[in-house]
Amino acid sequence: MIRLSFNAAKPVYLLGCGGHGRVVLDALRAAGITVHGIIDGALPRGERVEGVAVVGADDYLAQLDPRATAVCIGVGVMPGKPRRAQLFASCANEGFQLIDVIHPSAIISPRHTFGVGVQVLAGAVVQPAVSVGDNVIINTRASIDHDCILENDVMIGPGAIVCGEVRIGAGAYVGAGAVILPGVQIGRDATIGAGSIVTRDIVQGTTVTGNPAAARTSGGQPHA
């Protein structure tokens, strides 16, 4: 499925091109979207990533006309690091057009609702009646089953399975290979460790790991 949600006449810039950014760049190209340049202060200006030039850092972005420019966030997400959400909010406030990227190999039900700047990467599945907020990543081969709600700034890691009627609060992080069972509620800014099996609701801001997933104390033992 290819979802072009922007004015193709606008040049598209990729903001950040580390590991996640390179995956996003590949998905953009697979979807037929040409990337005009990469903006990343950690890379030398003039370097080329997969043939696309690094044109500068944040100061270059500040020189662009937001009304005539589309951007895609290539910065990844790690728990407790809000850089991606902050960059998304800043670009939205400035008036840049924030585009989605949907890899053509993703399987997405026609009955879905997506916000702005959604990224659905290679092999992911989104089933009917799923609602996805702004700036959400559904990573490689992740699966979102029917009637789920993913609020703004959620990150679903590679291979994670979100069963039906799950709600995931804003800013939550679901690690690679985690499984969330049907009807579970995940609080905002919670972190689900990689490979965890979540069988019950998770409180806002909590980090859980294991099978069944449980919060950990400072001594490494699960809470009762």
N, CA, C and O of each residue as an XYZ file, in Angstrom:
896
protein
N       0.849     -1.190      0.000
C       0.000      0.000      0.000
C       0.877      1.230      0.000
O       1.803      1.324      0.806
N       0.609      2.175     -0.885
C       1.351      3.433     -0.951
C       0.399      4.557     -0.593
O      -0.655      4.705     -1.212
N       0.760      5.343      0.394
C      -0.109      6.425      0.859
C       0.665      7.727      0.742
O       1.511      8.025      1.585
N       0.385      8.502     -0.293
C       1.034      9.786     -0.489
C       0.133     10.862      0.098
O      -0.935     11.149     -0.443
N       0.565     11.458      1.207
C      -0.294     12.402      1.907
C       0.294     13.811      1.887
O       0.121     14.573      2.839
N       0.986     14.154      0.810
C       1.581     15.478      0.748
C       1.604     15.964     -0.693
O       1.377     15.201     -1.633
N       1.880     17.235     -0.839
C       2.009     17.841     -2.152
C       3.351     17.422     -2.743
O       4.407     17.844     -2.271
N       3.301     16.591     -3.778
C       4.533     16.034     -4.353
C       5.430     17.099     -4.965
O       6.594     16.829     -5.259
N       4.905     18.311     -5.161
C       5.722     19.385     -5.700
C       6.687     19.942     -4.660
O       7.664     20.602     -5.016
N       6.430     19.687     -3.397
C       7.310     20.181     -2.344
C       8.538     19.277     -2.202
O       8.404     18.054     -2.245
N       9.730     19.856     -2.035
C      10.894     19.014     -1.748
C      10.760     18.381     -0.367
O      10.281     19.014      0.574
N      11.186     17.131     -0.256
C      11.097     16.383      1.001
C      12.492     16.268      1.610
O      13.443     15.871      0.937
N      12.602     16.619      2.891
C      13.853     16.467      3.625
C      13.668     15.431      4.732
O      12.639     15.406      5.407
N      14.665     14.589      4.906
C      14.667     13.592      5.973
C      15.439     14.165      7.155
O      16.605     14.536      7.020
N      14.784     14.235      8.321
C      15.404     14.825      9.499
C      15.972     13.721     10.389
O      15.251     13.082     11.155
N      17.275     13.517     10.267
C      17.951     12.451     11.013
C      18.134     11.226     10.146
O      17.195     10.761      9.500
N      19.369     10.697     10.134
C      19.615      9.526      9.292
C      20.626      8.589      9.949
O      21.649      8.230      9.366
N      20.300      8.206     11.185
C      21.027      7.113     11.827
C      20.409      5.799     11.387
O      19.961      5.675     10.247
N      20.378      4.811     12.283
C      19.828      3.509     11.909
C      18.376      3.585     11.488
O      18.014      3.105     10.414
N      17.526      4.194     12.336
C      16.106      4.296     11.977
C      15.927      5.155     10.735
O      15.095      4.849      9.880
N      16.693      6.214     10.632
C      16.572      7.092      9.470
C      16.861      6.378      8.164
O      16.215      6.650      7.152
N      17.834      5.456      8.174
C      18.135      4.724      6.948
C      16.995      3.781      6.577
O      16.710      3.577      5.397
N      16.339      3.201      7.598
C      15.163      2.368      7.329
C      14.045      3.207      6.732
O      13.386      2.788      5.781
N      13.833      4.391      7.292
C      12.805      5.300      6.769
C      13.140      5.730      5.349
O      12.258      5.780      4.492
N      14.407      6.039      5.093
C      14.820      6.426      3.749
C      14.507      5.328      2.751
O      14.018      5.602      1.655
N      14.785      4.085      3.122
C      14.474      2.959      2.241
C      12.971      2.860      1.986
O      12.546      2.602      0.860
N      12.162      3.065      3.039
C      10.705      2.988      2.889
C      10.178      4.111      2.012
O       9.276      3.895      1.203
N      10.732      5.308      2.164
C      10.317      6.427      1.321
C      10.584      6.118     -0.147
O       9.728      6.334     -1.005
N      11.760      5.619     -0.419
C      12.092      5.291     -1.807
C      11.199      4.180     -2.347
O      10.754      4.234     -3.494
N      10.940      3.173     -1.514
C      10.079      2.080     -1.955
C       8.677      2.572     -2.271
O       7.993      2.018     -3.132
N       8.252      3.623     -1.565
C       6.934      4.207     -1.791
C       6.928      5.241     -2.912
O       5.906      5.880     -3.160
N       8.059      5.408     -3.587
C       8.124      6.326     -4.717
C       8.317      7.778     -4.345
O       8.033      8.663     -5.153
N       8.797      8.047     -3.135
C       8.994      9.416     -2.663
C      10.473      9.769     -2.759
O      11.314      9.087     -2.173
N      10.790     10.818     -3.485
C      12.167     11.277     -3.636
C      12.550     12.159     -2.456
O      11.812     13.075     -2.093
N      13.701     11.884     -1.861
C      14.210     12.683     -0.745
C      15.211     13.689     -1.291
O      16.213     13.321     -1.905
N      14.920     14.969     -1.055
C      15.743     16.048     -1.602
C      17.080     16.167     -0.871
O      18.101     16.487     -1.479
N      17.065     15.908      0.436
C      18.298     15.998      1.203
C      18.086     15.519      2.623
O      16.953     15.368      3.080
N      19.196     15.280      3.321
C      19.186     14.814      4.705
C      19.693     15.942      5.596
O      20.716     16.565      5.310
N      18.959     16.194      6.682
C      19.370     17.189      7.670
C      19.734     16.446      8.941
O      18.869     15.873      9.605
N      21.028     16.456      9.282
C      21.509     15.686     10.428
C      22.839     16.263     10.881
O      23.842     16.157     10.176
N      22.845     16.876     12.066
C      24.054     17.511     12.574
C      25.157     16.540     12.950
O      26.301     16.951     13.145
N      24.831     15.248     13.055
C      25.844     14.254     13.406
C      26.597     13.732     12.191
O      27.552     12.970     12.339
N      26.182     14.131     10.991
C      26.823     13.667      9.761
C      27.497     14.837      9.052
O      26.981     15.954      9.082
N      28.647     14.594      8.414
C      29.340     15.679      7.708
C      28.509     16.193      6.537
O      27.938     15.414      5.775
N      28.453     17.492      6.410
C      27.766     18.082      5.263
C      28.454     17.635      3.978
O      29.680     17.660      3.874
N      27.650     17.228      3.006
C      28.177     16.759      1.738
C      28.303     15.249      1.653
O      28.391     14.694      0.558
N      28.314     14.567      2.813
C      28.323     13.107      2.791
C      27.025     12.607      2.150
O      25.985     13.260      2.228
N      27.112     11.450      1.526
C      25.926     10.885      0.891
C      25.548      9.578      1.597
O      26.396      8.724      1.855
N      24.258      9.446      1.901
C      23.722      8.239      2.513
C      22.777      7.596      1.508
O      21.739      8.160      1.160
N      23.149      6.415      1.053
C      22.341      5.749      0.018
C      22.072      6.684     -1.157
O      20.993      6.675     -1.748
N      23.087      7.493     -1.480
C      22.989      8.386     -2.635
C      22.334      9.726     -2.368
O      22.257     10.558     -3.272
N      21.853      9.964     -1.135
C      21.192     11.233     -0.804
C      22.155     12.089      0.012
O      22.752     11.601      0.972
N      22.312     13.352     -0.357
C      23.297     14.225      0.257
C      22.828     14.748      1.619
O      21.654     15.064      1.808
N      23.767     14.832      2.556
C      23.546     15.544      3.805
C      23.745     17.027      3.521
O      24.829     17.452      3.121
N      22.690     17.810      3.731
C      22.742     19.232      3.334
C      23.040     20.150      4.501
O      23.323     21.330      4.294
N      22.985     19.641      5.726
C      23.287     20.493      6.866
C      22.639     19.987      8.134
O      22.150     18.859      8.203
N      22.649     20.869      9.159
C      22.101     20.542     10.472
C      20.862     21.385     10.731
O      20.226     21.854      9.787
N      20.508     21.585     12.008
C      19.287     22.310     12.345
C      19.267     23.725     11.785
O      18.199     24.258     11.484
N      20.445     24.340     11.643
C      20.473     25.700     11.093
C      20.014     25.720      9.636
O      19.456     26.712      9.166
N      20.253     24.621      8.929
C      19.774     24.538      7.537
C      18.249     24.455      7.519
O      17.596     25.098      6.698
N      17.691     23.666      8.423
C      16.232     23.561      8.502
C      15.615     24.922      8.783
O      14.570     25.262      8.229
N      16.262     25.698      9.643
C      15.729     27.015     10.011
C      15.679     27.969      8.829
O      14.915     28.934      8.860
N      16.474     27.727      7.783
C      16.499     28.599      6.611
C      15.425     28.246      5.579
O      15.177     29.021      4.655
N      14.788     27.083      5.728
C      13.807     26.645      4.746
C      12.454     27.312      4.974
O      12.111     27.669      6.101
N      11.700     27.473      3.911
C      10.350     28.031      3.993
C       9.378     26.906      4.353
O       9.159     26.012      3.535
N       8.795     26.925      5.542
C       7.905     25.826      5.928
C       6.725     25.640      4.981
O       6.230     24.524      4.822
N       6.269     26.721      4.352
C       5.103     26.623      3.468
C       5.427     25.867      2.183
O       4.528     25.387      1.492
N       6.711     25.766      1.873
C       7.110     25.154      0.612
C       7.927     23.881      0.817
O       8.550     23.390     -0.125
N       7.932     23.342      2.040
C       8.819     22.228      2.371
C       8.060     21.126      3.100
O       7.247     21.398      3.982
N       8.333     19.889      2.726
C       7.810     18.725      3.455
C       8.968     18.041      4.161
O      10.077     17.977      3.630
N       8.710     17.528      5.365
C       9.750     16.843      6.116
C       9.238     15.499      6.613
O       8.037     15.295      6.791
N      10.177     14.593      6.830
C       9.884     13.283      7.403
C      10.889     13.065      8.528
O      12.091     13.252      8.338
N      10.396     12.668      9.699
C      11.270     12.500     10.856
C      11.981     11.155     10.771
O      11.346     10.100     10.781
N      13.316     11.207     10.686
C      14.109      9.987     10.645
C      14.757      9.649     11.975
O      15.419      8.619     12.105
N      14.568     10.513     12.965
C      15.105     10.252     14.304
C      14.333      9.098     14.922
O      13.104      9.061     14.863
N      15.050      8.166     15.509
C      14.401      7.035     16.154
C      13.954      7.365     17.569
O      14.006      8.519     17.993
N      13.515      6.343     18.296
C      12.993      6.519     19.654
C      13.683      5.548     20.591
O      13.840      4.367     20.282
N      14.093      6.064     21.745
C      14.536      5.232     22.859
C      13.799      5.700     24.104
O      13.501      6.888     24.226
N      13.495      4.792     25.038
C      12.751      5.196     26.236
C      13.437      6.340     26.980
O      14.650      6.330     27.185
N      12.637      7.319     27.375
C      13.153      8.437     28.145
C      13.877      9.497     27.339
O      14.391     10.461     27.904
N      13.924      9.331     26.027
C      14.596     10.314     25.177
C      13.555     10.948     24.254
O      13.111     10.311     23.299
N      13.157     12.206     24.530
C      12.041     12.822     23.808
C      12.424     13.550     22.520
O      11.606     14.286     21.968
N      13.645     13.361     22.034
C      14.118     14.141     20.888
C      13.167     14.055     19.702
O      12.862     15.081     19.093
N      12.689     12.863     19.356
C      11.827     12.725     18.188
C      10.527     13.504     18.373
O      10.121     14.251     17.483
N       9.873     13.334     19.522
C       8.613     14.032     19.773
C       8.814     15.544     19.771
O       7.964     16.279     19.268
N       9.918     16.012     20.325
C      10.198     17.442     20.344
C      10.405     17.981     18.930
O       9.908     19.055     18.590
N      11.140     17.234     18.114
C      11.384     17.656     16.735
C      10.087     17.690     15.940
O       9.844     18.619     15.169
N       9.257     16.671     16.134
C       7.964     16.629     15.445
C       7.122     17.845     15.821
O       6.574     18.521     14.950
N       7.022     18.121     17.125
C       6.215     19.253     17.586
C       6.752     20.572     17.059
O       5.978     21.444     16.662
N       8.077     20.727     17.051
C       8.687     21.956     16.554
C       8.378     22.179     15.074
O       8.024     23.285     14.665
N       8.515     21.108     14.268
C       8.235     21.234     12.830
C       6.758     21.538     12.581
O       6.421     22.334     11.705
N       5.882     20.900     13.354
C       4.449     21.163     13.200
C       4.122     22.609     13.556
O       3.338     23.261     12.866
N       4.724     23.109     14.633
C       4.472     24.484     15.047
C       4.984     25.493     14.033
O       4.399     26.562     13.855
N       6.093     25.141     13.362
C       6.665     26.038     12.354
C       5.855     26.021     11.058
O       5.993     26.924     10.233
N       5.022     25.017     10.874
C       4.192     24.943      9.679
C       4.723     24.061      8.576
O       4.198     24.095      7.463
N       5.765     23.258      8.848
C       6.245     22.307      7.856
C       5.196     21.214      7.640
O       4.471     20.843      8.563
N       5.128     20.715      6.426
C       4.257     19.575      6.163
C       4.990     18.305      6.570
O       6.060     18.009      6.040
N       4.420     17.553      7.511
C       5.021     16.329      8.028
C       4.367     15.150      7.336
O       3.159     14.945      7.459
N       5.153     14.375      6.611
C       4.569     13.342      5.762
C       4.613     11.974      6.437
O       5.458     11.696      7.288
N       3.671     11.135      6.023
C       3.678      9.731      6.412
C       4.672      8.975      5.542
O       5.049      9.432      4.463
N       5.090      7.811      6.030
C       5.802      6.873      5.165
C       5.228      5.490      5.420
O       5.273      4.976      6.537
N       4.691      4.903      4.371
C       4.085      3.582      4.436
C       4.831      2.676      3.460
O       4.749      2.875      2.248
N       5.553      1.688      3.972
C       6.275      0.795      3.074
C       5.273     -0.007      2.245
O       4.269     -0.470      2.786
N       5.521     -0.182      0.947
C       4.566     -0.906      0.095
C       4.281     -2.332      0.545
O       3.237     -2.881      0.194
N       5.176     -2.948      1.312
C       4.944     -4.321      1.764
C       4.065     -4.386      3.008
O       3.658     -5.476      3.410
N       3.762     -3.247      3.626
C       2.873     -3.248      4.789
C       1.458     -3.620      4.351
O       1.039     -3.294      3.240
N       0.730     -4.301      5.226
C      -0.654     -4.683      4.965
C      -1.539     -3.862      5.899
O      -1.470     -4.014      7.118
N      -2.367     -2.994      5.325
C      -3.160     -2.065      6.123
C      -4.621     -2.162      5.701
O      -4.948     -1.981      4.529
N      -5.489     -2.446      6.653
C      -6.919     -2.495      6.356
C      -7.403     -1.127      5.874
O      -6.941     -0.101      6.373
N      -8.323     -1.101      4.914
C      -8.899      0.194      4.504
C      -9.615      0.894      5.651
O      -9.763      2.116      5.630
N     -10.060      0.142      6.647
C     -10.783      0.745      7.778
C      -9.789      1.079      8.901
O      -9.677      0.365      9.897
N      -9.088      2.172      8.701
C      -8.138      2.640      9.701
C      -8.207      4.162      9.768
O      -8.727      4.812      8.861
N      -7.681      4.718     10.845
C      -7.561      6.169     10.992
C      -6.129      6.482     11.387
O      -5.640      6.002     12.410
N      -5.460      7.287     10.577
C      -4.080      7.664     10.849
C      -3.997      9.169     11.083
O      -4.692      9.949     10.432
N      -3.132      9.567     12.028
C      -2.813     10.961     12.224
C      -1.754     11.422     11.242
O      -1.677     10.920     10.120
N      -0.938     12.377     11.663
C       0.090     12.989     10.826
C       1.444     12.370     11.137
O       1.759     12.096     12.295
N       2.242     12.150     10.096
C       3.606     11.683     10.295
C       3.729     10.248     10.761
O       4.691      9.891     11.442
N       2.758      9.421     10.395
C       2.776      8.011     10.777
C       3.786      7.247      9.918
O       3.910      7.504      8.720
N       4.503      6.309     10.536
C       5.451      5.472      9.812
C       5.092      4.006     10.021
O       5.121      3.502     11.143
N       4.752      3.325      8.920
C       4.447      1.896      8.956
C       5.481      1.226      8.058
O       5.478      1.423      6.843
N       6.354      0.443      8.654
C       7.537     -0.025      7.930
C       7.347     -1.437      7.380
O       6.273     -2.024      7.507
N       8.391     -1.967      6.774
C       8.291     -3.161      5.939
C       7.665     -4.337      6.689
O       8.084     -4.674      7.796
N       6.662     -4.952      6.073
C       6.053     -6.160      6.584
C       5.096     -5.980      7.750
O       4.578     -6.966      8.273
N       4.848     -4.745      8.169
C       3.926     -4.515      9.283
C       2.489     -4.780      8.843
O       2.163     -4.705      7.659
N       1.631     -5.092      9.826
C       0.216     -5.372      9.562
C      -0.637     -4.500     10.477
O      -0.409     -4.443     11.685
N      -1.620     -3.825      9.891
C      -2.584     -3.018     10.647
C      -3.972     -3.504     10.273
O      -4.385     -3.389      9.120
N      -4.692     -4.048     11.246
C      -5.989     -4.669     10.995
C      -7.138     -3.652     11.097
O      -6.894     -2.484     11.398
N      -8.394     -4.083     10.848
C      -9.505     -3.134     10.776
C      -9.760     -2.373     12.081
O      -9.511     -2.864     13.182
N     -10.271     -1.146     11.900
C     -10.733     -0.285     12.992
C      -9.615      0.096     13.956
O      -9.846      0.263     15.153
N      -8.412      0.230     13.429
C      -7.278      0.700     14.229
C      -7.175      2.211     14.093
O      -7.271      2.745     12.988
N      -6.982      2.898     15.205
C      -6.807      4.346     15.226
C      -5.392      4.666     15.692
O      -4.962      4.223     16.757
N      -4.677      5.438     14.884
C      -3.275      5.755     15.148
C      -3.119      7.270     15.196
O      -3.573      7.968     14.289
N      -2.484      7.783     16.241
C      -2.284      9.212     16.391
C      -1.115      9.742     15.579
O      -0.624      9.075     14.668
N      -0.672     10.950     15.916
C       0.429     11.605     15.214
C       1.781     11.030     15.648
O       1.965     10.612     16.791
N       2.724     11.025     14.692
C       4.124     10.715     14.979
C       4.295      9.332     15.590
O       5.095      9.151     16.509
N       3.557      8.369     15.090
C       3.618      6.991     15.580
C       4.484      6.156     14.638
O       4.400      6.296     13.418
N       5.313      5.289     15.212
C       6.106      4.330     14.437
C       5.539      2.932     14.672
O       5.429      2.481     15.812
N       5.179      2.251     13.579
C       4.852      0.829     13.625
C       5.968      0.144     12.856
O       5.981      0.147     11.625
N       6.890     -0.434     13.578
C       8.171     -0.830     12.992
C       8.073     -2.156     12.226
O       7.010     -2.769     12.128
N       9.204     -2.562     11.700
C       9.308     -3.705     10.796
C       8.628     -4.953     11.353
O       8.962     -5.424     12.440
N       7.672     -5.480     10.594
C       6.968     -6.725     10.887
C       6.161     -6.696     12.186
O       5.792     -7.749     12.707
N       5.887     -5.518     12.706
C       4.981     -5.420     13.858
C       3.552     -5.663     13.396
O       3.230     -5.482     12.222
N       2.695     -6.077     14.332
C       1.299     -6.397     14.011
C       0.370     -5.703     14.996
O       0.517     -5.847     16.209
N      -0.590     -4.947     14.463
C      -1.583     -4.253     15.277
C      -2.944     -4.840     14.913
O      -3.404     -4.689     13.781
N      -3.581     -5.500     15.858
C      -4.841     -6.185     15.551
C      -6.030     -5.224     15.677
O      -5.862     -4.034     15.943
N      -7.218     -5.764     15.480
C      -8.439     -4.970     15.325
C      -8.743     -4.085     16.541
O      -8.460     -4.442     17.684
N      -9.326     -2.929     16.249
C      -9.901     -2.038     17.270
C      -8.891     -1.525     18.292
O      -9.256     -1.220     19.428
N      -7.639     -1.431     17.899
C      -6.627     -0.866     18.795
C      -6.573      0.653     18.652
O      -6.932      1.202     17.611
N      -6.122      1.316     19.704
C      -5.883      2.758     19.685
C      -4.445      3.006     20.104
O      -4.025      2.614     21.193
N      -3.692      3.664     19.223
C      -2.323      4.079     19.511
C      -2.316      5.601     19.536
O      -2.532      6.242     18.508
N      -2.070      6.174     20.698
C      -2.086      7.625     20.821
C      -0.790      8.233     20.268
O       0.085      7.507     19.795
N      -0.669      9.555     20.327
C       0.461     10.263     19.725
C       1.810      9.782     20.272
O       1.933      9.433     21.446
N       2.810      9.774     19.395
C       4.215      9.538     19.753
C       4.500      8.133     20.280
O       5.502      7.921     20.963
N       3.640      7.186     19.972
C       3.878      5.792     20.369
C       4.908      5.156     19.436
O       4.922      5.436     18.238
N       5.762      4.308     19.985
C       6.707      3.538     19.178
C       6.448      2.053     19.397
O       6.518      1.562     20.523
N       6.147      1.340     18.308
C       5.958     -0.106     18.338
C       7.190     -0.735     17.696
O       7.455     -0.509     16.515
N       7.940     -1.515     18.455
C       9.207     -2.052     17.981
C       9.054     -3.172     16.973
O       7.961     -3.713     16.802
N      10.146     -3.526     16.301
C      10.120     -4.590     15.295
C       9.571     -5.896     15.857
O       9.970     -6.335     16.936
N       8.657     -6.510     15.120
C       8.142     -7.810     15.484
C       7.202     -7.836     16.673
O       6.793     -8.916     17.098
N       6.844     -6.679     17.228
C       5.914     -6.657     18.355
C       4.514     -7.042     17.884
O       4.147     -6.799     16.734
N       3.734     -7.648     18.786
C       2.365     -8.059     18.487
C       1.433     -7.367     19.472
O       1.525     -7.565     20.684
N       0.530     -6.549     18.926
C      -0.473     -5.867     19.737
C      -1.817     -6.495     19.395
O      -2.327     -6.305     18.291
N      -2.396     -7.244     20.336
C      -3.652     -7.948     20.071
C      -4.833     -6.977     20.076
O      -4.669     -5.781     20.313
N      -6.012     -7.509     19.812
C      -7.177     -6.673     19.599
C      -7.610     -5.870     20.817
O      -7.438     -6.296     21.959
N      -8.182     -4.685     20.542
C      -8.805     -3.819     21.545
C      -7.834     -3.344     22.621
O      -8.227     -3.107     23.763
N      -6.572     -3.210     22.249
C      -5.553     -2.645     23.145
C      -5.519     -1.137     22.959
O      -5.686     -0.638     21.846
N      -5.305     -0.418     24.048
C      -5.091      1.031     23.967
C      -3.704      1.339     24.527
O      -3.350      0.899     25.620
N      -2.919      2.109     23.752
C      -1.551      2.451     24.146
C      -1.461      3.969     24.257
O      -1.681      4.688     23.282
N      -1.137      4.447     25.454
C      -1.127      5.875     25.729
C       0.022      6.606     25.053
O       1.006      6.002     24.626
N      -0.129      7.919     24.968
C       0.834      8.779     24.277
C       2.239      8.592     24.842
O       2.435      8.522     26.055
N       3.212      8.512     23.932
C       4.607      8.431     24.325
C       5.075      7.081     24.813
O       6.228      6.942     25.222
N       4.210      6.079     24.782
C       4.619      4.754     25.249
C       5.559      4.090     24.245
O       5.527      4.377     23.048
N       6.389      3.201     24.765
C       7.407      2.498     23.971
C       7.196      0.996     24.148
O       7.208      0.483     25.267
N       7.002      0.301     23.029
C       6.808     -1.153     23.053
C       8.016     -1.784     22.371
O       8.217     -1.603     21.170
N       8.813     -2.516     23.122
C      10.068     -3.047     22.614
C       9.887     -4.171     21.604
O       8.800     -4.728     21.456
N      10.971     -4.488     20.917
C      10.963     -5.502     19.866
C      10.475     -6.844     20.398
O      10.916     -7.306     21.450
N       9.561     -7.460     19.655
C       9.094     -8.795     19.986
C       8.163     -8.888     21.174
O       7.789     -9.992     21.570
N       7.775     -7.765     21.755
C       6.830     -7.799     22.875
C       5.447     -8.214     22.377
O       5.111     -8.026     21.208
N       4.656     -8.779     23.283
C       3.288     -9.192     22.975
C       2.356     -8.549     24.004
O       2.570     -8.689     25.208
N       1.331     -7.850     23.537
C       0.329     -7.253     24.427
C      -0.985     -7.969     24.167
O      -1.498     -7.944     23.048
N      -1.525     -8.598     25.181
C      -2.716     -9.433     25.029
C      -3.986     -8.591     24.898
O      -3.980     -7.405     25.230
N      -5.067     -9.192     24.420
C      -6.278     -8.436     24.083
C      -6.829     -7.619     25.250
O      -6.858     -8.066     26.397
N      -7.262     -6.413     24.915
C      -7.965     -5.557     25.854
C      -7.113     -4.842     26.874
O      -7.651     -4.113     27.707
N      -5.806     -5.022     26.845
C      -4.916     -4.402     27.825
C      -4.804     -2.896     27.557
O      -4.824     -2.455     26.408
N      -4.686     -2.123     28.630
C      -4.488     -0.678     28.549
C      -3.044     -0.362     28.984
O      -2.615     -0.741     30.074
N      -2.317      0.331     28.120
C      -0.937      0.737     28.422
C      -0.942      2.240     28.687
O      -1.350      3.017     27.824
N      -0.494      2.656     29.867
C      -0.500      4.070     30.222
C       0.497      4.882     29.420
O       1.453      4.338     28.867
N       0.274      6.184     29.359
C       1.170      7.057     28.609
C       2.584      7.002     29.203
O       2.766      6.878     30.415
N       3.568      7.097     28.319
C       4.992      7.100     28.671
C       5.460      5.810     29.346
O       6.537      5.787     29.941
N       4.679      4.749     29.263
C       5.131      3.455     29.775
C       6.146      2.846     28.811
O       6.175      3.185     27.628
N       6.976      1.943     29.331
C       7.947      1.223     28.516
C       7.733     -0.274     28.683
O       7.740     -0.794     29.798
N       7.543     -0.956     27.564
C       7.386     -2.410     27.555
C       8.688     -3.003     27.033
O       9.048     -2.780     25.877
N       9.392     -3.748     27.862
C      10.688     -4.284     27.468
C      10.586     -5.273     26.323
O       9.552     -5.912     26.130
N      11.661     -5.394     25.570
C      11.709     -6.314     24.435
C      11.380     -7.730     24.889
O      11.889     -8.198     25.908
N      10.527     -8.405     24.130
C      10.183     -9.781     24.404
C       9.202     -9.996     25.544
O       8.887    -11.139     25.877
N       8.720     -8.932     26.142
C       7.796     -9.060     27.272
C       6.421     -9.534     26.807
O       6.020     -9.286     25.669
N       5.709    -10.215     27.694
C       4.333    -10.626     27.450
C       3.457     -9.860     28.446
O       3.529    -10.097     29.652
N       2.639     -8.951     27.941
C       1.842     -8.080     28.805
C       0.434     -8.650     28.914
O      -0.294     -8.731     27.924
N       0.061     -9.041     30.122
C      -1.215     -9.711     30.344
C      -2.229     -8.844     31.083
O      -3.406     -9.195     31.166
N      -1.772     -7.710     31.620
C      -2.692     -6.843     32.361
C      -2.314     -5.390     32.139
O      -1.258     -5.095     31.579
N      -3.189     -4.471     32.584
C      -2.982     -3.046     32.358
C      -1.670     -2.581     32.998
O      -1.251     -3.081     34.043
N      -1.028     -1.595     32.324
C       0.248     -1.044     32.784
C       0.046      0.432     33.114
O      -0.472      1.196     32.300
N       0.457      0.816     34.303
C       0.262      2.187     34.782
C       1.171      3.163     34.031
O       2.275      2.814     33.612
N       0.684      4.379     33.876
C       1.442      5.457     33.240
C       2.865      5.550     33.788
O       3.083      5.512     34.999
N       3.839      5.674     32.862
C       5.224      5.894     33.242
C       5.971      4.688     33.763
O       7.134      4.809     34.150
N       5.336      3.524     33.787
C       5.952      2.315     34.337
C       6.783      1.591     33.281
O       6.424      1.580     32.103
N       7.894      0.988     33.703
C       8.684      0.109     32.848
C       8.453     -1.325     33.290
O       8.595     -1.645     34.471
N       8.096     -2.190     32.348
C       7.855     -3.594     32.677
C       8.662     -4.493     31.745
O       8.954     -4.142     30.602
N       9.009     -5.664     32.274
C       9.738     -6.656     31.495
C       9.271     -8.045     31.901
O       8.648     -8.212     32.950
N       9.569     -9.034     31.079
C       9.372    -10.422     31.453
C       8.076    -11.036     30.982
O       7.300    -10.416     30.255
N       7.852    -12.275     31.409
C       6.659    -13.049     31.045
C       6.133    -13.766     32.295
O       6.732    -14.739     32.753
N       5.001    -13.276     32.851
C       4.249    -12.095     32.435
C       5.000    -10.824     32.807
O       5.778    -10.812     33.761
N       4.766     -9.758     32.056
C       5.485     -8.505     32.278
C       5.161     -7.940     33.650
O       4.002     -7.905     34.063
N       6.207     -7.495     34.356
C       6.035     -6.897     35.672
C       7.042     -5.779     35.843
O       8.126     -5.804     35.260
N       6.667     -4.787     36.660
C       7.594     -3.706     36.972
C       8.722     -4.242     37.836
O       8.537     -5.201     38.585
N       9.893     -3.619     37.731
C      11.053     -4.066     38.496
C      11.398     -3.059     39.581
O      11.246     -1.853     39.387
N      11.860     -3.549     40.713
C      12.368     -2.675     41.762
C      13.828     -2.361     41.468
O      14.417     -2.912     40.538
N      14.403     -1.474     42.267
C      15.811     -1.117     42.063
C      16.726     -2.314     42.264
O      17.841     -2.335     41.744
N      16.264     -3.318     43.020
C      17.074     -4.509     43.227
C      16.911     -5.556     42.163
O      17.520     -6.623     42.239
N      16.080     -5.263     41.148
C      15.941     -6.170     40.034
C      14.832     -7.195     40.208
O      14.595     -8.012     39.318
N      14.131     -7.158     41.381
C      13.063     -8.111     41.612
C      11.718     -7.525     41.162
O      11.512     -6.318     41.288
N      10.809     -8.340     40.649
C       9.527     -7.823     40.238
C       8.690     -7.395     41.434
O       8.775     -7.979     42.514
N       7.865     -6.343     41.215
C       6.897     -5.957     42.234
C       5.870     -7.069     42.382
O       5.581     -7.788     41.426
N       5.333     -7.204     43.551
C       4.278     -8.177     43.791
C       3.003     -7.763     43.064
O       1.992     -8.460     43.144
